[in-house]
């Protein structure tokens, strides 16, 4: 038996049909409301919340099609299921009923069992839709709450990141200032002391410069991670930039290592949109590391070529290469790998990766089959 809280509206211009249908449905414990024409049906449907409407098609003044069309335009009745009652059983009439928004139809004279089964089915479907809608609303509320929490958490993280960046900027500034002064004083002191002791001054200056480089790299990595560094891109000749960095590397290692760069350049254009200061830092750190970890005869192969919209710069050294462990975290800023941490090597690679990513490129590293390591920069071309 149907539960009594389901409310049905029966619309038919013939009173005897209303009586027959009403009695049948009342026996199933449905609550029944009646309407004898289209206008009355629309008023009843607007003033009440029905679970189902049984609607006759053929009525004077306003037929069932028009009533259904009006009900579907009303927000309150747009989802109320409608079953047409009709003596028409031709395909065209049935299709028109569905087009106007009816869920089902029963032909007159109707079969009692069929009618009750269709009524029960559509009431159950409406109940399921209502439950689903409630569930969706609840899920939406939960999503909105979680989204608000995520927004709040993200805002807090950004605030903390900015605070961290500002703090590191302050620390970096506080370190740079005395270190620069110290390096200047040591240079002056070196001129005043005997030549035999100048090596101690050189070692002190080298240590101070390494500490200065560490503070600058730490700040740069933080700024790139939290997107506070403003990239200053302009048209730069990459090959010319690379050649300039090579000259600086020659000067740095002069007298300590024999350095030879073997370069192959096969590109259509070397003009790229780059932040010159940042890209020069990347190239310098990569070439410097290639020389540092090479043998006393540092032979560095440089291959520059185009591939799939990228300019690729390949740096191949003849050094000791990476251990398997170092390869797995080569771009992490802090690791326990002894070789990997020598003189900021890890920080240099981390900064290089972030800088290249900021230019919409990528960087990868691998060991050569024989000896040494290979680093490849992929930089987007302007064409």
MOLIN-V933367 format. One record per residue. N is the residue number from 0. NEAR is the number of other ideal C-beta (glycine too) atoms within 10 Angstrom. D_CENTER is the distance of its C-alpha to the mean C-alpha in whole Angstrom. Layout:
# MOLIN-V933367
n: {N N}
near: {NEAR NEAR}
d_center: {D_CENTER D_CENTER}
This chain:
# MOLIN-V933367
n: {0 1 2 3 4 5 6 7 8 9 10 11 12 13 14 15 16 17 18 19 20 21 22 23 24 25 26 27 28 29 30 31 32 33 34 35 36 37 38 39 40 41 42 43 44 45 46 47 48 49 50 51 52 53 54 55 56 57 58 59 60 61 62 63 64 65 66 67 68 69 70 71 72 73 74 75 76 77 78 79 80 81 82 83 84 85 86 87 88 89 90 91 92 93 94 95 96 97 98 99 100 101 102 103 104 105 106 107 108 109 110 111 112 113 114 115 116 117 118 119 120 121 122 123 124 125 126 127 128 129 130 131 132 133 134 135 136 137 138 139 140 141 142 143 144 145 146 147 148 149 150 151 152 153 154 155 156 157 158 159 160 161 162 163 164 165 166 167 168 169 170 171 172 173 174 175 176 177 178 179 180 181 182 183 184 185 186 187 188 189 190 191 192 193 194 195 196 197 198 199 200 201 202 203 204 205 206 207 208 209 210 211 212 213 214 215 216 217 218 219 220 221 222 223 224 225 226 227 228 229 230 231 232 233 234 235 236 237 238 239 240 241 242 243 244 245 246 247 248 249 250 251 252 253 254 255 256 257 258 259 260 261 262 263 264 265 266 267 268 269 270 271 272 273 274 275 276 277 278 279 280 281 282 283 284 285 286 287 288 289 290 291 292 293 294 295 296 297 298 299 300 301 302 303 304 305 306 307 308 309 310 311 312 313 314 315 316 317 318 319 320 321 322 323 324 325 326 327 328 329 330 331 332 333 334 335 336 337 338 339 340 341 342 343 344 345 346 347 348 349 350 351 352 353 354 355 356 357 358 359 360 361 362 363 364 365 366 367 368 369 370 371 372 373 374 375 376 377 378 379 380 381 382}
near: {7 18 10 11 9 20 16 23 23 26 28 26 16 12 10 8 19 19 13 16 21 18 10 17 21 13 11 16 12 24 17 17 17 17 23 17 16 24 13 16 27 19 11 16 24 12 9 14 9 20 21 25 28 28 28 26 24 16 20 8 9 15 16 25 20 15 26 25 13 19 24 15 9 12 6 12 21 10 13 20 20 26 21 25 21 21 11 16 10 9 8 8 17 16 10 16 23 13 11 20 19 23 18 17 20 17 15 14 9 18 11 10 8 11 17 17 12 19 25 15 14 19 19 13 14 18 12 10 12 12 10 10 11 10 10 10 10 10 10 10 10 10 10 10 10 10 10 10 10 10 10 10 10 10 10 10 11 12 10 11 16 12 11 13 19 12 11 17 14 11 13 19 11 11 17 15 10 11 18 13 11 17 15 11 11 15 11 8 14 17 8 7 11 6 7 7 10 13 10 12 16 11 10 15 18 12 12 17 14 13 15 18 16 15 18 16 20 19 20 20 19 21 17 20 15 16 12 13 19 7 14 10 14 9 10 17 15 22 19 10 17 21 13 14 19 18 9 14 20 14 10 16 17 10 7 10 16 14 20 14 18 10 13 10 13 8 16 10 13 16 17 22 15 25 19 15 10 22 24 17 19 26 23 18 21 22 26 18 22 26 23 16 19 23 14 7 10 22 17 22 18 20 16 18 14 14 11 7 9 18 23 16 24 14 21 19 25 20 19 14 19 19 13 7 13 22 15 11 15 22 14 15 20 10 16 8 18 9 15 19 15 12 14 19 20 22 21 20 24 22 23 24 22 21 25 18 12 15 20 11 21 14 21 12 19 14 16 14 6 7 13 21 23 17 20 17 24 18 20 15 18 10 8}
d_center: {53 50 49 51 48 47 48 49 51 53 54 57 60 63 64 65 61 60 62 62 58 58 61 59 55 57 58 55 54 52 53 54 54 56 56 58 57 53 54 54 52 49 50 50 47 46 48 47 44 45 43 45 47 50 51 54 53 57 58 60 58 55 54 51 48 49 48 45 44 44 43 40 39 40 37 39 40 38 37 40 41 44 47 49 53 55 58 56 55 54 51 50 51 48 46 46 46 42 41 43 40 43 41 45 48 52 55 58 60 58 58 58 56 53 53 52 50 48 48 47 44 42 43 41 38 38 38 35 33 34 33 29 29 30 27 25 25 25 22 21 23 21 17 18 20 17 15 17 18 14 14 18 17 14 17 19 17 17 20 21 19 21 24 24 23 26 28 28 29 32 33 32 34 37 37 37 40 42 41 42 45 46 46 48 50 50 51 54 55 55 57 60 60 62 60 61 58 56 53 53 51 49 48 47 46 43 42 41 39 37 37 36 33 32 31 30 27 26 26 24 21 21 20 18 16 16 16 19 21 22 21 25 24 28 29 31 33 31 34 36 34 34 38 38 36 38 41 40 40 43 45 43 44 47 50 48 47 47 44 44 41 41 39 38 36 36 33 34 33 32 31 27 25 25 25 29 29 26 26 30 29 27 30 32 31 30 34 35 34 35 39 39 38 40 44 47 47 43 42 39 38 35 34 32 31 29 27 24 23 23 26 27 29 30 32 34 37 40 39 39 35 32 33 31 30 29 27 25 24 25 22 22 24 26 28 31 32 35 35 31 32 35 35 31 31 27 26 27 25 22 23 23 20 18 20 19 16 16 18 15 18 18 21 23 26 28 32 35 37 40 39 37 33 31 28 26 24 22 22 21 24 25 27}
